[in-house]
Amino acid sequence: MDTVEKRVHAFVRVKPTADFAQDMIKFGQDNKSIDIYLKKDAKQGVVNNRQTEWCFRLDGVLHNASQDLAYETIAAKLVSEALNGYNGTIMCYGQTGAGKTYTMTGTTADYRHRGIIPRAIQQVLKAAAHCIDRFLTIRVSYLEIYNETLCDLLATVASGGTGDVPLAVVDCPGGVYVKGLSVHTVNHEEDALNLLFEGETNRVIAEHALNKNSSRSHCIFTIYIECNFRVLSDVKSINSKINLIDLAGSERLSKTGSEGQVLKEATYINKSLSFLEQIVIALSDPRRDHVPFRQSKLTHVLKDSLGGNCNTVLVANICGEAVHVDETLSSLRFATRMKWITTEPVVNETCDTWWMVKTLEKEISYLKRELAMHDSLVNRSLVTYDPLTEIQIADIKSQVLKYLEGSIDEIDIVNMRQVQEVFRQFKHLVSQQEQEVEARLRSKYALIDKNDFAAIAAAQKAGLVDVDGHVVGDIDGQDLGTGSAHFSSKHGGKKMKPKKSKDQGRKEGIGTSSSGKEMDVFLQSKTQAITSTKDLDVKEGARSQDAANIDTQPSKLASLRDSQQLSSPPSKPAAFEQFKKECGSEINRIFKENKSILLARRKRSRAVAQRLNLMKQEMEGIKEALGAQRQERWQQGEYVDETGQIIIDEEEFLLIMKLKDLKKEYRSDYAELQDLKAEIQYCQQLVDQCRNKLVSEFEIWYNESFLIPKDVQDTLKPGGNIRPGMIPINRVLCLEQDVQDGFERMQEAMLPACPDSLSFYNAKMRAEQKHTYTRAMGSLEQMRRKPGLITATMRSKAPASLRVT
């Protein structure tokens, strides 16, 4: 990207209105500038130096623009660059009621009025489906910032997320991310739109004088794109993300008349937007060294989007009425400041560590050859840079031993590998000597750690050590003559003579005192204490008892988990097999019959096609033979009868007749093949319909049998709190209207003109069904708490999944 494209792009979108102030707001001919004119206030007197004219130069002005034109102008290029590895951010800013949510999300009532987010989802997933040389993994998340609190709008969606972990903005070397925010993988446009609509239903909205559905929070919908190349899938990958931000609108309390909770929300909104403007002013000033991104949650989350590794686009939504001209000027000033911010977008490419290792190994090999050539030029041919061999290591070990014995005064050093090996041999020898001393001591004494207070207490209880840490002089009636062994404060160790029998005392004699000297030296290097092995039995018994208690706890937990698993619903595969044998046996039988017919038709079709290929090959051979005979006849001369007809021999005549019969048979078999293809297509449609019907009925049966609470099941059974006829027993319906009928009418009107809208409307239908199901469950729960009858009007038709042909 060049220097101009590295700046933040700013566009203005004007909300359509019948009271547009044409004398105050004027647009340039190139649709890239907007002029504001204000009349001078006569009340200020003759001398009035207040500015009355402003001219703002932007990247584009959208006035009376459709959603299609707005997306192509604002977002299409940014989304395309995100597919190539560049991060992107689109942010809508403006006063309340100016159309920010309409620009970003649009409406679900009409497919043509969808906003930037649904269109970006469609563009990304279409590119992922049609990409040949790359494999794209798409994930989405939806974050809400309400009153300086981070909320996950998709937390209600079942996933392997973080659950109830509080959200927090975290800085890392790769950028800023929200810890605890759930991220959902999507494979189809319908899945992503369903998550979008689910998040929209969880947003906080309120009503005030300027907007009946005012957003009371900032929302960030993020699309994560992970691209792996099919050729080098294990070597290199590209990661990017698109942040689609719908900011809450700034409010003037004198115009909105907010009170209570709405007033509190407006205070938080205006405060966060003020911090955002301070960040923009700091980033546009090259002399500022510090940018206070941590002033608010919003600015902290947008740290990468403002002045970082990102392509950023701002959409300033303004109102065209004269009464809102002050807010319009404020939004245009903010957009102008945003244009001065520069970003440094780069492709986010990551390489596999194994591939990097191989590349570095090649470079190391090249550098070794370079060093070898340099050493040969300076007559240092004996130097090697390869790892040491076993012979070289043994030679170094021999030199170290000779050096310690004093046979040699120095060790020859050639390279760094040899220096490292010399130190390694020294370390190995010291460790070996320590192990030998410890082994000799362990053969005569029992060593315990200085911090093992239980063992020390056991020794004191046995009378081997007094309270001050001194050894008792007379053990087992013998005076050992070793007085008191001091307690080392430096190493924290205790020294005690072991408890021995009389025979052992006589046999050891002087050797005992020598062992004591060795032990004194050993305790100076080891922070351990010595006691008799007999007194360790108490400590070992306590440890074994503790271990037994610990071992019993996992078994209790395991039994608790098993009891919980027994109460959980069965797995869907097992339940599906049960369903096919019981409630879905008839559908399963029809499905198997249709599938067997389909397999028979396919088998017959393959046989006919094979026969046609053989006949075609045979006809080609006959044609070649006839051509050869005609060529031979033409060379030898042709014979004609009295009427001028060419006379042919019997062999050629038989070939012609055989070719004629084969052509006739070929046409008959070809017609049969066409009929079989039509039958296969029809049978395949029947099989698909049966399969979809079987799966949909299974889902309904599974949800009603295992997922609906027991009390609700009892309510829906005959004789429950709901009388028969009010709510069908095998469905939980909407209590207000039949959504299915409205959806079918919408589909008939919209799908023929735009087939791409299928995913949009299916996602909308799923979101509405879930919403109505939740409301129905809430009503049933209220009814359970307060028994009575539901007085809402009901429709007899249940909303079900739509069959598209």
Summary of the structure (lengths in Angstrom):
residues: 805
radius of gyration: 43.0
end to end distance: 45.3
largest distance: 152.0
contacts: 2256
relative contact order: 0.07
helix: 52%
strand: 15%
